[in-house]
Amino acid sequence: MLFKARHFLIFCLFCSQLSCAWAVNLYLTEVAPFAFSKDGKGNYDGINVRIVNELVKRSGVPIELIIVPSARHVTMFPSDKEAYSISQTDNFTDKDGSVLFEVTQYPIVAVAQRGAVLKTYEDLISLSLDKGIGVMRRLSYGGFGQDERVKKVEISTLENGLRMLEIGRISGIVGSQPGIFAAAEKNAFSHLLGPSIIIAYGAHVMRVRPDFTASQTSKVLTTTFLAMKSDGSISRILDEFMKVPKPGLTQVK
C-alpha cells in the first residue's frame, strides 16, 4: 500500500510539473509595426513580438505566440479558455478579457491624399462628404466612430484602405499613426500620404481571459512587464519601430 501511495505521489508531482510547462496562448494581430512577417516563412518581428519574447525570457512563462489577422484575433481570443491578447483597447470588452497593463500608446490620425486640405477637424468633415473616410471595422477611436458628421467607409485592413485611397474610392484613412506609416512603406504607398491630423490617442493593452486575471501566470507577466518598463527596455523597443510624425502633422485642439 505504501509503495502504491508513493508512486501515486510521484505521478501527481510529475503531472504538476508537466502542466506548468504547458504554454499559454497569446494572440497578436498581424499588422506592422506591431507584428509582421519578416520573410513569409513564419518568422515574425515587431514591437509586440519583441515585447513578448522579452517577457518569456525574463519571466520563464512558456507562451505560444499566435499571430493572425484582426478578424481572426477578435474571434479566437474570446473563445479560448486560458489565453492572453495584445491588441488595441477597443478590440475587446472587459467581458472578453480583463486588462492587465497598457503596452503602448500612439496617436490616431486621419490622413488625406497628397494635395488635399486637412488642417482642422472641420476640414476632415468636409473631406469625408466626398467619398468617405476609411475606418477599420470594430474600431471607434474614442468618439470618432460615433461622430455622424464624418462619412465613413469600412475597410478590412490598412493596406486595403491605402489601395482604396490610391484609386480614389475614399478621400482619406483613419488609423494608428505607426500602423499607417508602416503599411504605406511596406506597400510602396508612401507617395500617397498627404496632410494629417491627430484625432485621438490609442493604446495596445495586454488582456487575459476574465477567469485568469488573478492567476500566477498573470501576476508574473504583469510584474515582469513593469520591470521592463522601469528599466527602459520597453522604450528601447519602441524607439526602434515608432516613426517620427511627418512634418505638418497637427493635433486637433
N, C-alpha and C positions, 0 to 999 in steps of 0.2 A: 504493500500500500504506500509506504514511504517512497519507494522507488518511482511508482507511478505519479505521485504528487510532485516529486522533484522534477520529473520530466515535463509535467504539465506546466510548472512554473517557468521552466526554461523555454518551453514553447511559447508561453504568453509573452515572455521578455523578448524573444525573437520577433514575434508579431508586432510588438510595440515598437521595436527599433525599425522594423521594415516600414511600418506606417509612417514613421517620422521622415523616412527617406522619400516617400511619395511626393512628387512635385504638385504644387497647386497651379492652376491655370491662371494666367494673367493675359488679358486681352488688350491689344493695341490696334488702333485704326491705321491702316496703311496710307499715310499722307506725309509728304515731305514738308518741313524738315524734321518732323517728329518720329516717323518710322517709314523707311523706304528701302526698296531692294537695291543692293549695290551692283548686282551682276545678273539678276534673273535666275540665280541658282540656289535661292533660299538663304542667301547671306544678306542680312539687314543691318542698317545703320540709322542713326538719327538721335535726336535729343532724348526721347523716351526710351529708346533701345539702350543707349549708354547709361542712362539713369538706372534702369532695371538691372543691367549687367553689374553695375557697381553695387547695387543693393544686394544682389546674390553673393557677390564676392565678399562683402563686409559682414553680412548677416548670417550667411550659411544656410539661408532658407532656399530649398530647391524650388525653382519656378519653371514651369513650362510656358514659354512665350508663344502666344497665338496672335499672329498679325494678319488681319483680314480687312477687307473694305468696310466702310462705315455701315452699310446696310446689313452686313452680317454681324458686325460687332454689337449693334443695338438689339439684335435678337438672341445671339449666342450667350452673352454675359448674363442677362436676366434668367435664362433657362438653365444655367449651370448651378451647382449646389454650393461648393466652396470655391469661389473664384474671385479674382481681382480684375480691375479695369483701370486704365489711364485713358481718359478722354475728356472732351470738352464738358464743362459743368452741366450744361443744359441738354446733354445727350440722354441723361437718365434722371429719374426722380429718386428720392430717398427710399422709396418702396423697392426700387430696383437694386439699389446698393447704397450703403452708408459711406459718406466721405471720411477718409482717414486723414488726408492732408492735401494741400494745394501744391502742385508740382511746378507749374509755370504760369506766368501772366504775360499777356501780349495785347497789342491794340487790335481792335476790329475795324477794318477800313472799308470804305466804299471807293472803288477805283473806276474811273471813266476811261474811255478810249482816248488815245493821244489826240490833242487838238480840241477836246471838249472843254466847256467851262464848268468847273466844280471847285468852288471856294467855300461855299456855305451849305448848310443843310437844305436851305431853300433851293439852291441850285440842284441838289440831289433830287428833290421832289419834282422839279421841272424836268430834269433829265429823264426821270423814270416814266413820265407821261408819254414819251415817245414809244419806246419798245419794251420798257420794263427793266428792272434791275435783277440780276441773277442772284438767287439766295439758295443755299443748301437746304434740302428738306429737313424738317425737325428742328432746325436751329432758329432761335428767335432773336439772339443778340440783344438781350435786355428788352427795352420797349420797342426796338426797331421792328420786330416781327409783327407787332400789333398796330403799327402806325399805318392806317389806311390811306394816308396822303401819298404814300410811296407805292407805286405799282410794282409788284414783284412777280418774277418768273422763277419757278422751281428748277434747280439744277441738281444733277446727281453727284457731281464731283467738281472740284475747282477746275480741273482740266477740261471738263465738259463745258463749264461756264466760259472759259477762255476761248474755246473753239466757237462757241455761240457769239462771243464778242467779236471775234475775228471776222465772221461772215455777216455781221450786222443784225443778228437776231435779237440781241439785247443791247441796252445802252450803257451798262455798267455791271459790276460784280461786287458782291459784299462777301467778306470772309476774313480770316485771321491774316494779319499783315505778313508774318513769316510764311504762312501757307501759300498765299497768292504769289509772293515773290519767288518761292521755291518752285511752284508749279509752272510759272512763266519761264523761269530759267531752264528748267528741265525740258520743256516742250517748245523752246525757241519762240515764245510769245512775248518776251520782254519788250519788244518794239511796240507792242500794242498799248502798254500801260501808260496812261496819261496822269492827270491830276488826281490826287487822293485826299480824302478827309477821314479823320478818326471819328467813328460814330459811337463807339463803346469800347470797353475792355473785356477780354475773355480770359479764361483760365482752363488749364488742364488739371484734373484732380485724380487722386487715387481713390477708387471706391472698392468696397468689399461687399459681398452678398450680406444682407442685414443680419442673418443669424450668426455671422462670424466676426462681427465688429469687435468683440472683446476677446477673440481667440489669441493664443500665444503668438501665432504667426503674425497677426495684425499688429500686435504690440511691438514685436521685434522689428517689423518693417517700418513702422512709424518712428521708433527710436533711432533706427539706422538712418532713415532719411533726414531727420532733424540734425543728426550729427554731420551728415554730408553737407547740409545747407549751412551749418555753423562754420565748418572749416573751409568753405568756399568751393567745394567740389561741384555743386550744382551750378554756381556762377561760371565756373570754367567750362563746363559742358555747354551752357547756353551761349557763351561768347564764341564758341566755335561754329555755331549754326545760325544764331539770330543775326539777320542783316540789319544794317543801319537804315532807317527810313530814308526814302529818296528825297532830294531837295524839293520843297514845295508841299510836302505833306503837312497838313494843318489839322489841328484838333478843333472840333466843333464845340463852341462855348455853350 
